[in-house]
């Protein structure tokens, strides 16, 4: 089904705009090794991209306390930043799609806003966004808060917005916020689990969002 034009687009970042799994998984693996957690594969970790790290760490070792979880998240952020995004790249067609797409654009990512803004600028994508919204001290996806922040700022109705994501958390957050949802097949999420949330649209390339002339 062709995706119609929307007044507002809300984009997840990792797995939708940026192919960042190598840097994210590498930083997580370093933290898990430091705290002597059970070994996991990068394939497993990819399915957690877009969820909060607290949920990942508690899922792997439920008995850990809040202080250790906080320390692990802090450690991850330091390692992730130190990697310098050396193995991250923009997915093919993303810049072209964002440049050609009408409507206003914002992000809806589990990353904090300052980090998101920095990364978008580093990879030449910041210029295409009217607003950058990360998860800043409020519940992460699948809760809808990060979407609702942009909806409120733009002063639009939820049904005027399209959430574009690659994970179960993205689809669930979109449904909870009352927006239309678009699932990308090229990202990191489990397609079968995403389908359970009945996305309104599926795409294989971000350029499919741009209306044909």
C-alpha positions in Angstrom: 0.0 0.0 0.0 1.3 3.4 -1.0 2.0 5.7 2.0 0.0 8.9 1.8 1.5 12.3 2.8 1.3 13.4 6.4 1.6 16.8 8.0 4.0 15.4 10.6 6.6 12.6 10.5 8.1 11.1 13.7 11.3 9.1 13.1 13.1 6.5 15.2 16.8 7.0 14.6 18.7 3.7 15.1 17.6 1.2 12.5 15.6 3.7 10.5 17.9 6.6 9.7 21.3 5.3 10.9 22.8 1.8 10.6 24.4 2.0 14.1 24.0 -1.6 15.4 27.8 -2.3 15.4 28.6 0.6 17.6 25.6 0.1 19.9 26.1 -3.6 20.3 29.8 -3.2 20.8 29.3 -0.8 23.6 26.7 -3.0 25.2 29.0 -6.0 24.9 31.8 -4.1 26.6 29.5 -3.2 29.6 28.2 -6.8 29.9 31.8 -8.1 29.9 32.8 -5.5 32.5 30.0 -6.6 34.9 30.4 -10.3 34.1 27.0 -10.8 32.6 26.0 -13.9 30.6 27.4 -13.8 27.0 24.8 -12.9 24.4 25.0 -12.5 20.6 24.8 -9.3 18.6 21.7 -10.8 16.9 20.0 -10.9 20.3 21.1 -7.4 21.2 19.9 -6.0 17.9 16.3 -6.9 18.9 16.7 -4.6 22.0 17.8 -1.6 20.0 15.1 1.0 20.6 14.3 -0.3 24.0 15.7 1.2 27.2 19.0 -0.4 28.3 17.6 -0.8 31.8 15.1 -3.3 30.5 17.9 -5.2 28.7 20.1 -5.4 31.7 17.3 -6.4 34.1 16.1 -9.0 31.6 19.6 -10.6 31.5 20.0 -10.6 35.3 16.8 -9.8 37.2 18.5 -9.7 40.6 20.6 -6.6 39.9 19.7 -3.5 41.9 18.9 0.0 40.7 22.3 1.3 41.5 24.1 -1.2 39.3 21.6 -0.7 36.5 22.3 3.1 36.6 26.1 2.4 36.7 25.8 0.1 33.7 23.8 2.6 31.7 26.3 5.4 32.5 29.1 3.1 31.5 27.4 2.2 28.2 27.0 5.9 27.3 30.7 6.6 28.0 31.8 3.7 25.9 29.3 4.4 23.1 30.5 8.0 22.9 34.2 7.0 23.0 33.7 4.7 20.0 33.1 7.9 18.0 30.4 6.3 15.8 33.2 4.9 13.7 31.0 2.0 12.5 27.8 4.0 12.0 26.5 5.1 8.6 23.4 6.6 7.1 21.1 4.0 5.4 20.9 4.3 1.6 18.3 6.8 0.5 17.7 8.4 3.9 19.0 11.8 3.1 17.3 11.8 -0.3 14.0 10.8 1.4 14.2 13.4 4.1 15.0 16.1 1.6 12.1 15.3 -0.6 9.5 14.7 2.1 7.0 17.4 2.8 5.5 18.1 6.2 7.3 18.7 9.5 9.7 16.2 10.9 10.8 15.2 14.4 12.6 12.3 16.0 11.2 9.8 18.5 14.1 8.0 19.9 15.3 6.3 23.1 18.5 8.4 22.9 18.6 11.6 24.8 17.9 14.8 22.9 21.5 16.2 23.0 23.0 12.9 21.8 20.4 12.7 19.0 21.0 16.2 17.9 24.8 15.7 17.9 24.5 12.4 15.8 22.1 13.9 13.3 24.4 16.8 12.8 27.5 14.6 12.5 25.9 12.6 9.7 24.4 15.6 7.9 20.7 14.9 8.7 20.0 17.6 11.3 19.1 20.1 8.6 16.0 18.1 7.6 14.4 18.2 11.0 12.1 20.9 12.4 12.5 19.5 15.9 14.7 16.9 17.7 13.1 15.0 20.5 14.8 12.3 22.6 13.8 10.5 25.8 14.7 13.0 28.5 13.8 11.8 32.0 10.4 10.3 31.1 9.4 6.7 30.2 10.9 5.3 27.1 9.1 3.5 24.2 6.9 1.5 24.2 5.4 4.3 26.3 4.2 7.1 24.0 5.8 10.1 25.8 8.5 10.8 23.3 6.0 11.0 20.5 3.5 13.1 22.5 6.2 15.7 23.2 6.5 16.5 19.5 2.8 16.3 18.9 2.3 18.9 21.6 5.0 21.1 20.3 3.7 21.1 16.8 0.1 21.6 18.0 -1.3 18.9 15.8 -3.7 16.0 16.2 -2.2 12.5 16.7 -3.9 11.3 13.5 -2.0 13.9 11.5 1.3 12.1 12.4 3.1 9.1 11.0 5.6 7.2 13.3 8.3 5.5 11.3 10.1 2.8 13.2 11.8 -0.6 13.0 10.9 -2.1 16.3 8.1 -3.5 18.4 8.6 -0.6 20.8 8.1 1.9 18.0 4.9 0.3 16.8 3.5 0.0 20.4 4.4 3.6 21.2 2.7 4.7 18.0 -0.5 2.9 18.8 -0.5 4.2 22.3 0.0 7.8 21.0 -2.9 7.4 18.5 -0.7 8.1 15.4 -0.4 6.1 12.2 2.5 3.7 12.1 5.0 2.8 9.4 7.3 -0.2 9.9 10.6 -0.4 8.0 11.7 -3.9 7.0 15.4 -3.0 6.7 16.0 -2.2 10.4 16.7 -4.4 13.4 13.3 -5.4 14.8 11.5 -8.7 14.6 9.0 -8.5 11.8 6.6 -11.0 13.2 6.4 -9.3 16.5 6.0 -5.9 14.8 3.2 -7.3 12.7 1.3 -8.1 15.9 0.8 -4.3 16.4 -0.7 -4.1 12.9 1.4 -1.2 11.4 -0.6 0.9 8.9 2.2 0.7 6.4 5.4 -1.3 5.6 8.3 0.0 3.6 11.6 -1.5 2.3 13.2 1.9 1.7 12.7 5.3 3.3 12.3 6.8 -0.2 8.9 5.1 -0.4 7.5 7.8 1.8 8.1 10.5 -0.8 5.1 10.9 -3.0 5.7 10.2 -6.7 5.4 13.2 -9.0 
